[in-house]
Amino acid sequence: MKKLKNIITGKDLNFDGKVDIKDKFIEAERKAEDQLQEIDLFK
């Protein structure tokens, strides 16, 4: 039940049923990608 809750609430980003370092890595990649897009807008 907890696995499903984590997936639904968005804490489990790779949908493996566990909130772990891999999810933090995915979050960091998405954040870095968003920052790069913001920089491109100013060019």
Secondary structure, DSSP 8 states (H G I E B T S, - for coil): -HHHHHHHHT--TT-SS--SHHHHHHHHHHHHHHHHHHHHHT-
